[in-house]
Amino acid sequence: MVVIKQSSASNMSKLLLLLIILVAVGQMTQTMYVPAIPDMATFFSVKSAYLQAVMAVYLIPYGLSQFIYGPLSDRIGRRPVIISGMVIFLIGTVGTLISSNFHWFLFATFIQGCGTGCSGAMCRTVPRDSYDGDDLHQANSLISMGVILSPLIAPVLGGYLSKHLGWESVYGFLLVFGAAVTVAMMKYFSETLPPEKRHAERVFVSYRYVLGNRRFQGYVICLIATFAGIAVFEASAGVLLGSVLKLDPITVSWLFILPLPGYLGGAWLSGRLVRRLGVDRVLIIGMIALVLGAVTIIIPGFAGLVTIKSLIGGAFLYFIGTGMLCPVATTAAVQPFPNHAGTAGAVLGGLQNVGAGAATLAASFMSAQSQFSLGVVMTVMAIIVVMSLWWIRYSKQDTTILAR
């Protein structure tokens, strides 16, 4: 088996491109349906608010499956795990297209999440196989742009498809795109974990080893809360803009991506500032942006209002904070685990997406008539980020003890 060693810019570009399109499948599946929510609600004869559950039912298995993919990839390698996961995703996507009722559609969505969980784990694991130090931070910064870019661009495409070809065309596109990425991974992705570095350590031992690091715990909590706020915005904004403000799908899709430059700018600043200011100061700046964004959204909510300026403007600030926090926190979390990268990546991706799914599911039961509920959830998530950074800063236990 060929094992790649990243030693040139061309190799790095090829690997990162493959990882970005891999993670794009999972991320686009999460949000591409958002502009089609009113049409899907009519087709399945359910309330629009119930369609928020689609994202939750997708995100929870997307996260949980990573706890399997990560340690499994440490045993058998990254490539077979990626290909197997993508095949499962394709089966689930076919299921969404042939579902006759909402319950079967949710089940098919669940299968999709089980499959794309491989991308969530591997996009954090493969870079650790291949890079270290500043190169690892640069790789994570670029991948994190793909992580956030694809679910925000996806609704624009989803809006045009659903308006002109019906909501089913959204999942038809995902099927074709997923198949193309599967073929690309089979043809161009070379194994990054050589056989001599694989180990058959008990899963419980591996997880205890990784989770025993208190700073890792802090970074995990930080990432869970940060992405939970993003996921709730992605799930709720479509309902607020489409069902409350009665905007058409294409307008909703374009408003949906307006916060995107905030994330891209935050990720760019993260890469530039971390060398000048250090990890801790960059994390603090990102935290402040999260808090300001959440407060901007919740204030009009107290009056029961939904305003485009506060909703999108607050999200823009929150996305700046996310862009600054995520690459730094991800790099700092996996850096200590070169021999347990799969497990560390699984914990990061798994808990991050399970937390986001749980927050989205909870938000689906809240009132969708104003932005107050959204603001409350995002404010709580920002407060949790503040507490997690305090935990990281004052934690003195940087080492882990392997389970006996």
C-alpha positions in Angstrom: 0.0 0.0 0.0 1.3 3.5 -0.9 1.6 5.9 2.0 2.0 9.5 1.2 4.5 11.8 3.0 3.6 15.5 2.7 6.8 17.3 1.8 5.9 19.7 -0.9 3.4 22.4 -1.7 1.8 20.4 -4.5 1.3 17.3 -2.2 -0.2 19.6 0.4 -2.6 21.2 -2.1 -3.7 17.8 -3.4 -4.4 16.4 0.0 -6.2 19.5 1.3 -8.3 19.7 -1.8 -9.4 16.0 -1.4 -10.2 16.6 2.3 -12.2 19.8 1.6 -14.4 18.2 -1.0 -14.8 15.2 1.3 -16.0 17.3 4.2 -18.1 19.4 1.8 -20.3 16.5 1.1 -21.2 16.2 4.8 -21.5 19.9 5.4 -23.6 20.6 2.3 -26.0 17.8 3.3 -26.6 19.6 6.6 -27.9 22.9 5.1 -28.7 22.6 1.4 -32.3 21.8 2.1 -32.9 25.0 4.2 -34.5 27.1 1.3 -36.8 24.2 0.5 -38.3 24.0 4.0 -41.7 25.4 3.1 -42.0 23.1 0.0 -40.8 20.0 2.0 -43.3 20.9 4.8 -46.1 21.0 2.3 -45.0 17.7 0.6 -44.7 15.8 3.9 -47.7 17.6 5.5 -45.8 18.8 8.6 -45.2 22.2 10.2 -42.1 24.1 8.9 -40.7 24.2 12.4 -40.5 20.4 12.4 -38.0 20.5 9.5 -35.4 21.8 11.9 -35.4 18.2 13.2 -33.9 17.1 9.9 -30.7 18.8 10.8 -30.7 17.4 14.3 -31.4 13.8 13.1 -28.5 14.3 10.6 -26.0 15.8 13.0 -26.4 13.4 15.9 -25.3 10.2 13.9 -22.8 12.4 12.1 -21.2 13.0 15.4 -21.7 9.6 17.1 -20.4 7.6 14.1 -17.1 9.4 14.4 -16.4 7.6 17.6 -16.3 4.5 15.5 -14.5 5.8 12.5 -11.7 7.4 14.5 -10.4 4.4 16.4 -11.2 2.1 13.5 -9.0 4.2 11.2 -6.1 3.9 13.7 -6.4 0.1 13.2 -7.0 -0.3 9.5 -6.0 3.0 8.0 -7.8 6.1 6.8 -8.6 5.2 3.2 -10.9 2.2 3.8 -12.8 4.1 6.4 -13.4 7.0 4.1 -14.6 4.9 1.2 -16.9 2.8 3.4 -18.4 5.9 5.0 -19.2 7.4 1.6 -20.9 4.3 0.4 -23.2 4.4 3.4 -23.9 8.1 2.7 -24.9 7.2 -0.9 -27.3 4.6 0.3 -28.9 7.1 2.7 -29.2 9.7 0.0 -31.1 7.3 -2.3 -33.4 6.7 0.7 -34.3 10.4 0.9 -35.3 10.4 -2.7 -37.7 7.4 -2.4 -39.2 8.2 1.0 -42.9 8.3 1.0 -43.4 10.0 4.4 -41.6 12.2 6.8 -40.6 9.4 9.2 -38.9 7.4 6.5 -37.2 10.6 5.3 -35.8 11.2 8.8 -34.5 7.6 8.8 -32.8 8.1 5.5 -31.3 11.3 6.8 -30.0 9.4 9.8 -28.2 7.0 7.5 -26.7 9.9 5.6 -25.3 11.2 8.9 -23.9 7.8 9.8 -22.0 7.8 6.5 -20.6 11.3 6.4 -19.3 10.9 9.9 -16.2 9.6 8.3 -15.4 13.0 6.8 -15.8 14.7 10.1 -13.3 12.4 11.8 -10.8 12.2 8.9 -10.7 15.9 8.2 -9.1 16.3 11.7 -7.1 13.1 11.6 -5.4 13.1 8.2 -3.7 16.5 8.7 -2.2 15.3 12.0 -0.8 12.3 10.1 0.9 14.5 7.6 1.8 17.8 9.3 3.1 19.4 12.5 3.5 22.8 14.1 2.7 25.8 11.8 2.0 23.5 8.8 -0.7 21.7 10.9 -2.3 25.0 11.9 -2.2 26.2 8.2 -3.8 23.0 7.1 -6.5 23.2 9.8 -7.2 26.8 8.9 -7.8 25.9 5.2 -9.9 22.9 6.1 -12.0 24.9 8.6 -12.8 27.3 5.8 -14.2 24.4 3.8 -16.1 23.1 6.9 -18.0 26.4 7.2 -17.9 27.5 3.6 -19.8 24.6 2.1 -22.9 24.6 4.4 -23.3 28.3 3.8 -22.9 28.2 0.0 -25.1 25.1 -0.2 -28.4 26.9 0.5 -27.8 29.3 -2.5 -27.5 26.3 -4.8 -30.4 24.6 -2.9 -32.5 27.7 -3.3 -32.2 27.7 -7.1 -32.6 24.0 -7.4 -35.7 23.8 -5.3 -37.3 26.8 -7.0 -36.9 25.5 -10.5 -36.7 21.7 -10.1 -38.4 21.0 -6.8 -37.0 20.1 -3.4 -36.1 16.5 -4.6 -33.4 18.0 -6.9 -31.5 19.1 -3.8 -31.0 15.5 -2.8 -30.4 14.4 -6.4 -27.5 16.8 -6.5 -26.1 15.5 -3.2 -26.3 11.9 -4.7 -24.3 12.9 -7.8 -21.8 15.0 -5.9 -21.3 12.3 -3.3 -20.7 9.7 -6.0 -18.1 11.9 -7.7 -16.3 12.5 -4.4 -16.3 8.8 -3.6 -14.7 8.1 -7.0 -12.1 10.8 -6.4 -11.2 9.4 -3.0 -10.8 5.9 -4.5 -8.6 7.1 -7.3 -6.5 9.9 -5.8 -6.4 9.6 -2.0 -3.4 7.7 -0.8 -3.1 6.2 2.7 -1.6 8.6 5.3 -1.2 6.1 8.2 1.6 3.6 7.4 1.0 0.0 8.7 3.8 0.3 11.3 2.0 3.2 13.0 -1.3 1.4 13.3 -2.2 -0.1 16.6 -4.9 -2.4 18.0 -5.2 -0.8 21.4 -8.6 -1.2 23.1 -11.0 1.6 22.2 -11.7 2.4 25.8 -8.0 2.8 26.6 -7.5 5.1 23.6 -10.4 7.3 24.6 -9.3 7.4 28.2 -5.9 8.4 27.1 -7.1 11.3 25.0 -9.9 12.5 27.3 -7.5 12.4 30.3 -5.9 15.6 29.1 -7.6 18.5 30.8 -6.6 21.1 28.2 -8.0 18.8 25.5 -11.2 18.7 27.5 -11.4 22.5 27.5 -10.8 22.7 23.7 -13.5 20.1 23.1 -16.0 22.1 25.1 -15.0 25.3 23.3 -15.6 23.7 19.9 -18.8 22.0 20.9 -20.3 25.3 22.1 -19.0 27.3 19.2 -20.4 25.0 16.5 -23.7 24.5 18.4 -24.3 28.2 18.0 -23.6 28.0 14.3 -25.8 24.9 13.8 -28.8 26.5 15.7 -28.4 29.6 13.5 -28.3 27.5 10.3 -31.5 25.6 11.4 -33.4 28.6 12.8 -32.5 31.4 10.3 -34.2 29.5 7.4 -37.5 29.3 9.4 -37.3 32.9 10.6 -36.5 34.3 7.1 -38.8 32.0 5.1 -41.8 31.3 7.3 -41.9 34.4 9.5 -40.7 37.1 7.2 -42.2 35.3 4.2 -39.1 35.8 2.0 -38.7 33.6 -1.2 -36.2 30.7 -1.2 -33.6 32.5 -3.3 -33.6 35.6 -1.1 -33.4 33.4 2.0 -30.4 31.5 0.5 -28.5 34.8 -0.3 -29.2 36.2 3.2 -28.0 32.9 4.6 -24.5 33.3 3.2 -24.0 36.9 4.2 -22.2 36.0 7.4 -19.8 33.9 5.5 -17.1 36.6 4.9 -17.0 36.9 8.7 -15.8 33.4 9.1 -13.4 33.6 6.3 -12.0 36.8 7.7 -11.7 35.3 11.2 -9.9 32.2 9.9 -7.5 34.5 7.9 -6.8 36.6 11.0 -6.3 33.5 13.1 -3.5 32.3 10.8 -1.8 35.7 10.9 -2.3 36.7 14.5 -1.4 33.4 16.2 2.3 33.8 15.5 2.3 37.4 16.7 -0.1 37.2 19.7 0.0 33.6 20.7 -2.8 31.1 21.0 -4.4 32.5 24.2 -4.9 36.0 22.9 -6.3 34.8 19.6 -8.8 32.7 21.5 -9.8 35.7 23.7 -10.4 37.9 20.6 -12.6 35.1 19.1 -14.5 34.7 22.3 -15.3 38.5 22.4 -16.7 38.4 18.9 -18.9 35.4 19.8 -20.4 37.3 22.7 -21.0 40.5 20.8 -22.7 38.5 18.0 -25.0 36.6 20.3 -26.0 39.8 22.2 -26.8 41.5 18.9 -29.3 38.8 18.0 -31.0 38.5 21.4 -31.7 42.2 22.0 -34.4 42.6 19.4 -35.7 39.2 20.4 -36.8 40.6 23.8 -39.3 42.7 21.9 -40.5 39.7 19.9 -38.9 41.0 16.7 -37.2 39.5 13.7 -35.0 42.0 11.9 -32.7 41.1 9.0 -30.0 43.6 10.2 -29.7 42.2 13.7 -30.1 38.6 12.6 -27.4 38.7 9.9 -25.2 41.3 11.6 -25.1 39.3 14.8 -24.4 36.2 12.9 -21.6 38.0 11.1 -19.8 38.8 14.4 -20.4 35.3 15.7 -18.9 33.8 12.5 -15.8 36.1 12.9 -15.3 34.6 16.4 -15.9 31.1 15.1 -13.3 31.6 12.3 -10.7 32.7 14.8 -11.4 30.1 17.4 -11.8 26.8 15.5 -8.4 26.5 13.7 -6.5 27.4 16.9 -8.6 25.2 19.2 -8.5 22.2 16.8 -4.7 22.4 16.3 -4.0 22.8 20.0 -6.3 19.9 20.8 -4.8 17.3 18.5 -1.2 18.4 18.7 -0.3 16.3 21.8 -1.6 13.0 20.1 0.5 12.0 17.1 -0.1 8.3 17.8 -3.8 8.7 18.6 -4.8 11.2 16.0 -7.8 9.1 14.9 -9.2 8.9 18.4 -8.5 12.6 19.1 -10.1 13.6 15.8 -13.1 11.4 16.5 -13.7 12.9 19.9 -13.4 16.4 18.5 -15.7 15.8 15.6 -18.0 13.5 17.4 -18.8 15.5 20.4 -18.8 18.7 18.4 -21.5 17.5 16.1 -23.5 15.6 18.7 -23.6 18.8 20.8 -24.7 20.8 17.7 -27.4 18.3 16.9 -28.7 18.3 20.5 -28.8 22.1 20.5 -30.6 22.1 17.2 -33.1 19.5 18.4 -33.8 21.6 21.5 -34.2 24.7 19.4 -36.8 22.9 17.2 -39.1 22.8 20.2 -38.8 26.5 21.0 -40.9 29.3 19.5 -39.9 30.2 15.9 -41.9 33.4 15.8 -39.0 35.7 16.9 -35.3 35.6 17.2 -35.3 35.5 21.0 -35.0 31.7 21.2 -32.1 31.8 18.7 -30.4 34.6 20.6 -30.8 32.8 24.0 -29.2 29.6 22.6 -26.3 31.5 21.0 -25.7 33.6 24.1 -25.6 30.4 26.3 -23.1 28.9 23.9 -20.9 32.0 24.0 -20.9 31.9 27.8 -19.9 28.2 27.7 -17.0 29.2 25.4 -15.9 31.8 28.0 -16.0 29.2 30.7 -14.1 26.6 28.6 -11.3 29.1 27.8 -11.0 29.9 31.6 -10.7 26.1 32.1 -7.9 25.9 29.5 -6.0 28.8 30.9 -6.0 27.7 34.5 -5.7 24.0 33.9 -2.3 22.7 35.1 -2.8 19.0 34.1 -1.4 18.9 30.6 -0.3 15.3 30.6 -2.4 12.2 30.3 -2.2 8.8 32.0 -2.7 5.7 29.9 -5.4 3.4 31.3 -3.9 0.3 32.8 
